[in-house]
Amino acid sequence: MTKKNKKYQEWLLEKLKDHDEAIAYLNEALEESLKGDEE
């Protein structure tokens, strides 16, 4: 893992500790995943 990826991963994990942030992130990931299924 590159240093840049590690910093992003640490930042993301810190953000996802917030319940609302985690829900928003997962909802967006689900929407993107479903869009991929339609293509």
HTML snippet that shows the backbone in 3Dmol.js (N, CA, C, O; Angstrom):
<script src="https://3Dmol.org/build/3Dmol-min.js"></script>
<div id="view" style="width:600px;height:400px;position:relative"></div>
<script>
const pdb = `
ATOM      1  N   MET A   1       0.850  -1.172   0.000  1.00  0.00           N
ATOM      2  CA  MET A   1       0.000   0.000   0.000  1.00  0.00           C
ATOM      3  C   MET A   1       0.897   1.237   0.000  1.00  0.00           C
ATOM      4  O   MET A   1       1.852   1.338   0.771  1.00  0.00           O
ATOM      5  N   THR A   2       0.563   2.168  -0.882  1.00  0.00           N
ATOM      6  CA  THR A   2       1.364   3.378  -0.929  1.00  0.00           C
ATOM      7  C   THR A   2       1.015   4.288   0.248  1.00  0.00           C
ATOM      8  O   THR A   2      -0.026   4.139   0.888  1.00  0.00           O
ATOM      9  N   LYS A   3       1.904   5.219   0.506  1.00  0.00           N
ATOM     10  CA  LYS A   3       1.704   6.143   1.618  1.00  0.00           C
ATOM     11  C   LYS A   3       0.417   6.952   1.419  1.00  0.00           C
ATOM     12  O   LYS A   3      -0.326   7.202   2.368  1.00  0.00           O
ATOM     13  N   LYS A   4       0.167   7.356   0.162  1.00  0.00           N
ATOM     14  CA  LYS A   4      -1.035   8.131  -0.150  1.00  0.00           C
ATOM     15  C   LYS A   4      -2.295   7.308   0.142  1.00  0.00           C
ATOM     16  O   LYS A   4      -3.247   7.815   0.736  1.00  0.00           O
ATOM     17  N   ASN A   5      -2.295   6.047  -0.275  1.00  0.00           N
ATOM     18  CA  ASN A   5      -3.452   5.185  -0.025  1.00  0.00           C
ATOM     19  C   ASN A   5      -3.664   4.961   1.464  1.00  0.00           C
ATOM     20  O   ASN A   5      -4.800   4.936   1.938  1.00  0.00           O
ATOM     21  N   LYS A   6      -2.575   4.798   2.198  1.00  0.00           N
ATOM     22  CA  LYS A   6      -2.681   4.575   3.644  1.00  0.00           C
ATOM     23  C   LYS A   6      -3.294   5.792   4.320  1.00  0.00           C
ATOM     24  O   LYS A   6      -4.149   5.650   5.194  1.00  0.00           O
ATOM     25  N   LYS A   7      -2.865   6.990   3.923  1.00  0.00           N
ATOM     26  CA  LYS A   7      -3.420   8.205   4.518  1.00  0.00           C
ATOM     27  C   LYS A   7      -4.904   8.333   4.193  1.00  0.00           C
ATOM     28  O   LYS A   7      -5.701   8.714   5.050  1.00  0.00           O
ATOM     29  N   TYR A   8      -5.276   8.012   2.947  1.00  0.00           N
ATOM     30  CA  TYR A   8      -6.690   8.065   2.566  1.00  0.00           C
ATOM     31  C   TYR A   8      -7.487   7.063   3.388  1.00  0.00           C
ATOM     32  O   TYR A   8      -8.562   7.381   3.897  1.00  0.00           O
ATOM     33  N   GLN A   9      -6.958   5.859   3.515  1.00  0.00           N
ATOM     34  CA  GLN A   9      -7.655   4.813   4.259  1.00  0.00           C
ATOM     35  C   GLN A   9      -7.840   5.221   5.723  1.00  0.00           C
ATOM     36  O   GLN A   9      -8.909   5.014   6.297  1.00  0.00           O
ATOM     37  N   GLU A  10      -6.811   5.792   6.315  1.00  0.00           N
ATOM     38  CA  GLU A  10      -6.910   6.260   7.702  1.00  0.00           C
ATOM     39  C   GLU A  10      -7.951   7.372   7.820  1.00  0.00           C
ATOM     40  O   GLU A  10      -8.748   7.388   8.757  1.00  0.00           O
ATOM     41  N   TRP A  11      -7.937   8.303   6.859  1.00  0.00           N
ATOM     42  CA  TRP A  11      -8.895   9.404   6.853  1.00  0.00           C
ATOM     43  C   TRP A  11     -10.318   8.863   6.722  1.00  0.00           C
ATOM     44  O   TRP A  11     -11.219   9.281   7.448  1.00  0.00           O
ATOM     45  N   LEU A  12     -10.511   7.923   5.783  1.00  0.00           N
ATOM     46  CA  LEU A  12     -11.831   7.350   5.554  1.00  0.00           C
ATOM     47  C   LEU A  12     -12.341   6.613   6.792  1.00  0.00           C
ATOM     48  O   LEU A  12     -13.497   6.778   7.181  1.00  0.00           O
ATOM     49  N   LEU A  13     -11.494   5.812   7.404  1.00  0.00           N
ATOM     50  CA  LEU A  13     -11.904   5.085   8.606  1.00  0.00           C
ATOM     51  C   LEU A  13     -12.307   6.043   9.726  1.00  0.00           C
ATOM     52  O   LEU A  13     -13.253   5.777  10.468  1.00  0.00           O
ATOM     53  N   GLU A  14     -11.593   7.143   9.842  1.00  0.00           N
ATOM     54  CA  GLU A  14     -11.930   8.138  10.860  1.00  0.00           C
ATOM     55  C   GLU A  14     -13.292   8.768  10.548  1.00  0.00           C
ATOM     56  O   GLU A  14     -14.113   8.941  11.448  1.00  0.00           O
ATOM     57  N   LYS A  15     -13.535   9.113   9.273  1.00  0.00           N
ATOM     58  CA  LYS A  15     -14.811   9.702   8.866  1.00  0.00           C
ATOM     59  C   LYS A  15     -15.968   8.740   9.103  1.00  0.00           C
ATOM     60  O   LYS A  15     -17.049   9.158   9.517  1.00  0.00           O
ATOM     61  N   LEU A  16     -15.742   7.445   8.841  1.00  0.00           N
ATOM     62  CA  LEU A  16     -16.816   6.461   8.933  1.00  0.00           C
ATOM     63  C   LEU A  16     -17.185   6.115  10.373  1.00  0.00           C
ATOM     64  O   LEU A  16     -18.153   5.391  10.606  1.00  0.00           O
ATOM     65  N   LYS A  17     -16.432   6.619  11.329  1.00  0.00           N
ATOM     66  CA  LYS A  17     -16.806   6.441  12.737  1.00  0.00           C
ATOM     67  C   LYS A  17     -18.062   7.248  13.057  1.00  0.00           C
ATOM     68  O   LYS A  17     -18.786   6.945  14.006  1.00  0.00           O
ATOM     69  N   ASP A  18     -18.309   8.285  12.246  1.00  0.00           N
ATOM     70  CA  ASP A  18     -19.518   9.088  12.394  1.00  0.00           C
ATOM     71  C   ASP A  18     -20.674   8.349  11.717  1.00  0.00           C
ATOM     72  O   ASP A  18     -20.610   8.044  10.526  1.00  0.00           O
ATOM     73  N   HIS A  19     -21.718   8.069  12.473  1.00  0.00           N
ATOM     74  CA  HIS A  19     -22.853   7.270  11.998  1.00  0.00           C
ATOM     75  C   HIS A  19     -23.456   7.836  10.709  1.00  0.00           C
ATOM     76  O   HIS A  19     -23.690   7.091   9.757  1.00  0.00           O
ATOM     77  N   ASP A  20     -23.707   9.141  10.673  1.00  0.00           N
ATOM     78  CA  ASP A  20     -24.316   9.752   9.491  1.00  0.00           C
ATOM     79  C   ASP A  20     -23.393   9.683   8.279  1.00  0.00           C
ATOM     80  O   ASP A  20     -23.849   9.447   7.160  1.00  0.00           O
ATOM     81  N   GLU A  21     -22.106   9.888   8.501  1.00  0.00           N
ATOM     82  CA  GLU A  21     -21.133   9.787   7.406  1.00  0.00           C
ATOM     83  C   GLU A  21     -21.097   8.364   6.859  1.00  0.00           C
ATOM     84  O   GLU A  21     -21.039   8.163   5.646  1.00  0.00           O
ATOM     85  N   ALA A  22     -21.131   7.386   7.746  1.00  0.00           N
ATOM     86  CA  ALA A  22     -21.090   5.988   7.327  1.00  0.00           C
ATOM     87  C   ALA A  22     -22.319   5.637   6.498  1.00  0.00           C
ATOM     88  O   ALA A  22     -22.204   4.956   5.479  1.00  0.00           O
ATOM     89  N   ILE A  23     -23.488   6.095   6.923  1.00  0.00           N
ATOM     90  CA  ILE A  23     -24.713   5.825   6.174  1.00  0.00           C
ATOM     91  C   ILE A  23     -24.641   6.460   4.790  1.00  0.00           C
ATOM     92  O   ILE A  23     -24.973   5.817   3.795  1.00  0.00           O
ATOM     93  N   ALA A  24     -24.213   7.705   4.722  1.00  0.00           N
ATOM     94  CA  ALA A  24     -24.115   8.394   3.433  1.00  0.00           C
ATOM     95  C   ALA A  24     -23.126   7.688   2.513  1.00  0.00           C
ATOM     96  O   ALA A  24     -23.390   7.531   1.321  1.00  0.00           O
ATOM     97  N   TYR A  25     -22.003   7.267   3.052  1.00  0.00           N
ATOM     98  CA  TYR A  25     -20.982   6.578   2.262  1.00  0.00           C
ATOM     99  C   TYR A  25     -21.523   5.262   1.710  1.00  0.00           C
ATOM    100  O   TYR A  25     -21.344   4.957   0.531  1.00  0.00           O
ATOM    101  N   LEU A  26     -22.182   4.491   2.560  1.00  0.00           N
ATOM    102  CA  LEU A  26     -22.715   3.200   2.129  1.00  0.00           C
ATOM    103  C   LEU A  26     -23.851   3.367   1.128  1.00  0.00           C
ATOM    104  O   LEU A  26     -23.952   2.591   0.178  1.00  0.00           O
ATOM    105  N   ASN A  27     -24.702   4.363   1.323  1.00  0.00           N
ATOM    106  CA  ASN A  27     -25.773   4.614   0.359  1.00  0.00           C
ATOM    107  C   ASN A  27     -25.210   4.985  -1.005  1.00  0.00           C
ATOM    108  O   ASN A  27     -25.702   4.514  -2.031  1.00  0.00           O
ATOM    109  N   GLU A  28     -24.194   5.817  -1.021  1.00  0.00           N
ATOM    110  CA  GLU A  28     -23.564   6.210  -2.289  1.00  0.00           C
ATOM    111  C   GLU A  28     -22.906   5.009  -2.956  1.00  0.00           C
ATOM    112  O   GLU A  28     -23.021   4.832  -4.169  1.00  0.00           O
ATOM    113  N   ALA A  29     -22.225   4.193  -2.181  1.00  0.00           N
ATOM    114  CA  ALA A  29     -21.579   2.999  -2.732  1.00  0.00           C
ATOM    115  C   ALA A  29     -22.623   2.048  -3.313  1.00  0.00           C
ATOM    116  O   ALA A  29     -22.402   1.454  -4.368  1.00  0.00           O
ATOM    117  N   LEU A  30     -23.753   1.903  -2.632  1.00  0.00           N
ATOM    118  CA  LEU A  30     -24.821   1.034  -3.122  1.00  0.00           C
ATOM    119  C   LEU A  30     -25.399   1.576  -4.422  1.00  0.00           C
ATOM    120  O   LEU A  30     -25.610   0.818  -5.368  1.00  0.00           O
ATOM    121  N   GLU A  31     -25.657   2.883  -4.479  1.00  0.00           N
ATOM    122  CA  GLU A  31     -26.183   3.489  -5.702  1.00  0.00           C
ATOM    123  C   GLU A  31     -25.222   3.282  -6.868  1.00  0.00           C
ATOM    124  O   GLU A  31     -25.647   2.928  -7.967  1.00  0.00           O
ATOM    125  N   GLU A  32     -23.938   3.501  -6.634  1.00  0.00           N
ATOM    126  CA  GLU A  32     -22.943   3.308  -7.690  1.00  0.00           C
ATOM    127  C   GLU A  32     -22.902   1.855  -8.140  1.00  0.00           C
ATOM    128  O   GLU A  32     -22.762   1.571  -9.329  1.00  0.00           O
ATOM    129  N   SER A  33     -23.023   0.953  -7.204  1.00  0.00           N
ATOM    130  CA  SER A  33     -23.009  -0.472  -7.522  1.00  0.00           C
ATOM    131  C   SER A  33     -24.214  -0.847  -8.375  1.00  0.00           C
ATOM    132  O   SER A  33     -24.088  -1.607  -9.336  1.00  0.00           O
ATOM    133  N   LEU A  34     -25.371  -0.320  -8.028  1.00  0.00           N
ATOM    134  CA  LEU A  34     -26.586  -0.621  -8.781  1.00  0.00           C
ATOM    135  C   LEU A  34     -26.534  -0.014 -10.176  1.00  0.00           C
ATOM    136  O   LEU A  34     -27.048  -0.611 -11.123  1.00  0.00           O
ATOM    137  N   LYS A  35     -25.929   1.154 -10.323  1.00  0.00           N
ATOM    138  CA  LYS A  35     -25.753   1.767 -11.644  1.00  0.00           C
ATOM    139  C   LYS A  35     -24.896   0.872 -12.518  1.00  0.00           C
ATOM    140  O   LYS A  35     -25.161   0.725 -13.711  1.00  0.00           O
ATOM    141  N   GLY A  36     -23.878   0.277 -11.936  1.00  0.00           N
ATOM    142  CA  GLY A  36     -22.990  -0.615 -12.677  1.00  0.00           C
ATOM    143  C   GLY A  36     -23.722  -1.838 -13.182  1.00  0.00           C
ATOM    144  O   GLY A  36     -23.394  -2.357 -14.249  1.00  0.00           O
ATOM    145  N   ASP A  37     -24.713  -2.312 -12.434  1.00  0.00           N
ATOM    146  CA  ASP A  37     -25.495  -3.477 -12.850  1.00  0.00           C
ATOM    147  C   ASP A  37     -26.384  -3.163 -14.038  1.00  0.00           C
ATOM    148  O   ASP A  37     -26.703  -4.057 -14.821  1.00  0.00           O
ATOM    149  N   GLU A  38     -26.793  -1.897 -14.188  1.00  0.00           N
ATOM    150  CA  GLU A  38     -27.686  -1.501 -15.270  1.00  0.00           C
ATOM    151  C   GLU A  38     -26.961  -1.373 -16.597  1.00  0.00           C
ATOM    152  O   GLU A  38     -27.585  -1.485 -17.652  1.00  0.00           O
ATOM    153  N   GLU A  39     -25.671  -1.144 -16.565  1.00  0.00           N
ATOM    154  CA  GLU A  39     -24.900  -0.914 -17.797  1.00  0.00           C
ATOM    155  C   GLU A  39     -24.643  -2.174 -18.556  1.00  0.00           C
ATOM    156  O   GLU A  39     -24.009  -2.141 -19.610  1.00  0.00           O
TER     157      GLU A  39
END
`;
const viewer = $3Dmol.createViewer("view");
viewer.addModel(pdb, "pdb");
viewer.setStyle({}, {cartoon: {color: "spectrum"}});
viewer.zoomTo();
viewer.render();
</script>
